[in-house]
Amino acid sequence: MMAGIVYYKAKEVSFFELDTAIQPDNPHPIRHGDIATCNIAGTFEVLGQMPENFRERLLVAVNSSVTLTPARRQSLLAKI
């Protein structure tokens, strides 16, 4: 299952204080309206940018996932 994630050790990316696993097969959607509300309230904060190779690593994770169905895999790849 590790092949289907993008893994960063703590502080490998400045804003990930703990070991972090990004699982494309386990998304937690955030509604645009919630982001807009936080932005208006002044509680939305961009902590930084993902590393340059994140997209490449995410593509590898999606293609390597043992839990994604072929249809879900294609859907995710079309969005990346």
NUDRENGU-876172 format. One line per 8 residues: number of its first residue (from 0); their letters; for each residue z, x, y of C-alpha. Coordinates in nm, 3 decimals, always signed. Example, Ala and Ser with C-alpha at 12.3 -4.5 7.8 and 13.67 -1.06 7.14 Angstrom:
residues 2
0> AS> +0.780,+1.230,-0.450; +0.714,+1.367,-0.106
***
This chain:
residues 80
0> MMAGIVYY> +0.000,+0.000,+0.000; +0.052,+0.296,+0.235; -0.326,+0.345,+0.245; -0.351,+0.009,+0.424; -0.134,+0.105,+0.722; -0.144,+0.333,+1.023; +0.179,+0.530,+1.015; +0.339,+0.729,+1.295
8> KAKEVSFF> +0.658,+0.933,+1.267; +0.919,+0.877,+1.537; +0.803,+1.015,+1.874; +0.461,+1.114,+1.735; +0.351,+0.856,+1.991; +0.581,+0.869,+2.292; +0.668,+0.499,+2.293; +0.741,+0.471,+1.919
16> ELDTAIQP> +1.103,+0.584,+1.909; +1.132,+0.511,+1.537; +0.896,+0.566,+1.244; +0.632,+0.296,+1.291; +0.392,+0.137,+1.043; +0.109,-0.073,+1.182; +0.001,-0.317,+0.914; -0.333,-0.486,+0.984
24> DNPHPIRH> -0.271,-0.720,+0.689; +0.052,-0.848,+0.848; -0.030,-0.940,+1.211; +0.212,-1.100,+1.453; -0.005,-1.279,+1.707; +0.107,-1.301,+2.068; -0.046,-1.584,+2.270; -0.229,-1.487,+2.588
32> GDIATCNI> -0.019,-1.744,+2.776; +0.299,-1.563,+2.673; +0.160,-1.232,+2.798; +0.056,-1.395,+3.127; +0.400,-1.556,+3.167; +0.574,-1.222,+3.112; +0.336,-1.054,+3.356; +0.414,-1.314,+3.626
40> AGTFEVLG> +0.787,-1.280,+3.556; +0.765,-0.902,+3.584; +0.884,-0.851,+3.228; +0.552,-0.731,+3.084; +0.530,-0.356,+3.058; +0.255,-0.133,+2.925; +0.436,+0.157,+2.759; +0.129,+0.375,+2.710
48> QMPENFRE> -0.198,+0.405,+2.527; -0.255,+0.452,+2.161; -0.386,+0.793,+2.054; -0.762,+0.849,+2.069; -0.791,+0.841,+1.689; -0.606,+0.510,+1.649; -0.923,+0.300,+1.614; -1.056,+0.533,+1.344
56> RLLVAVNS> -0.723,+0.526,+1.160; -0.709,+0.146,+1.187; -1.059,+0.114,+1.040; -0.954,+0.336,+0.748; -0.639,+0.128,+0.697; -0.831,-0.200,+0.692; -1.090,-0.061,+0.452; -0.819,+0.088,+0.228
64> SVTLTPAR> -0.590,-0.214,+0.216; -0.517,-0.348,-0.132; -0.381,-0.675,+0.005; -0.667,-0.795,+0.227; -0.924,-1.034,+0.085; -1.287,-0.933,+0.142; -1.331,-1.217,+0.392; -1.020,-1.120,+0.589
72> RQSLLAKI> -1.123,-0.754,+0.580; -1.465,-0.840,+0.728; -1.301,-1.060,+0.991; -1.069,-0.781,+1.101; -1.342,-0.517,+1.100; -1.556,-0.737,+1.326; -1.270,-0.750,+1.578; -1.189,-0.379,+1.586
***
